[in-house]
Amino acid sequence: MARSDEKLEHLGQIWLFASLSKRDLQRIARACDEVEVTKGRVLCEEGAPGHEFFLIRSGEASVRRKGKKVATIGPGGYFGELALLNRLPRNATVTAETDMGLLVLGQREFSGLLDEVPSLSHKLLEAMAARLREADARISA
């Protein structure tokens, strides 16, 4: 099991949660499930609707788009954060390359947190606006 402070550290490094207070991060950490998966397990599939976010505690996963490997992600890496906000199709397939330890946050649990703590919505909107501005600046450069 991951230590609480380790969970908070990893969650706080994710762009979507970076502006949250320690208390808010603790709420999110409590809503996460700790999951162990074996090598070869498909964690999400390109084109399928997304409904959960994954944070890698241990192990490595491959990311493939249209069958081509585009990345490998390891401890501290994450994917699926946008699935917390909507159920659009996944843009990649992610497969466990090794046995892995994950923190998993489902869309339902995340929505419950937003209902329970409305101030979270404002902080998350600010983070999304900052990310959008960064993307716009890169396109304009």
BELHUFEN-V169816 format. One record per backbone hydrogen bond with DSSP energy under -1.0 kcal/mol. NH is the residue of the N-H (numbers start at 1). CO is the residue of the C=O. If there is no record, write none. Layout:
BEGIN
nh->(NH/NH)
co->(CO/CO)
END
This chain:
BEGIN
nh->(7/8/9/10/11/12/13/14/17/18/20/25/26/27/28/29/30/31/33/35/37/40/41/43/44/47/48/50/53/54/55/56/57/58/61/62/63/64/65/68/70/71/73/76/77/79/84/85/86/90/93/94/95/96/97/98/100/101/102/103/104/105/107/110/111/112/113/114/115/116/117/120/123/124/125/126/127/128/129/130/131/132/133/134/135/136/137/138/139/140/141)
co->(3/4/5/6/7/8/10/11/14/14/17/21/22/23/24/25/26/27/104/102/100/96/38/94/94/90/45/88/105/79/103/77/101/101/73/95/71/93/68/65/63/63/61/56/74/54/81/82/82/48/64/44/62/41/60/60/37/58/35/55/33/53/51/106/107/108/109/110/111/112/113/117/119/120/121/122/123/124/125/126/127/128/129/130/131/132/133/134/135/136/137)
END
